[in-house]
Amino acid sequence: MPAREISKLLFTTVYPLYLQKAARKNRTKEEVDTIICWLTGYTREQLARHTTANIDFQTFFDQAPLIHPNSSHITGLVCGVRVEAIQDPMTQKIRYLDKLIDELAKGRSMDKILRQ
């Protein structure tokens, strides 16, 4: 999906899909929220507001308080593309989040997911 199109996806549409993916592997909403808060710097209250507002990924990440400095340690494939090689910064942030949720669904420990 081209960078401009992916950034226009509504976060409120994709968030429930993250929850479903995690739930299928017996992971929790709290774990999904922890990952999102870790990556973006949002508090849980701020995240809760964003999950009910119709905002796109561009706005979601533009309003993020602080992208975690360890996010550059996120590597691997998402949709056949290496996240560390993505040139567009917005697309890379979105794919970072996708990769973290993938790791959660694959059973990785939270310490490893959060690069601690």
Number of C-alpha atoms within 10 A of each C-alpha: 8 8 15 12 9 16 20 13 15 18 23 17 14 14 17 13 12 19 19 16 19 22 14 10 12 12 17 17 15 11 15 22 19 17 19 19 21 18 23 22 18 22 15 14 9 12 19 12 10 18 17 12 13 15 17 19 21 19 15 21 21 13 12 16 13 14 17 13 10 12 18 14 11 18 14 13 16 15 10 7 11 15 22 16 11 14 10 11 10 18 20 18 22 19 22 23 20 17 21 24 21 18 16 24 21 13 13 13 10 15 8 11 17 17 11 7
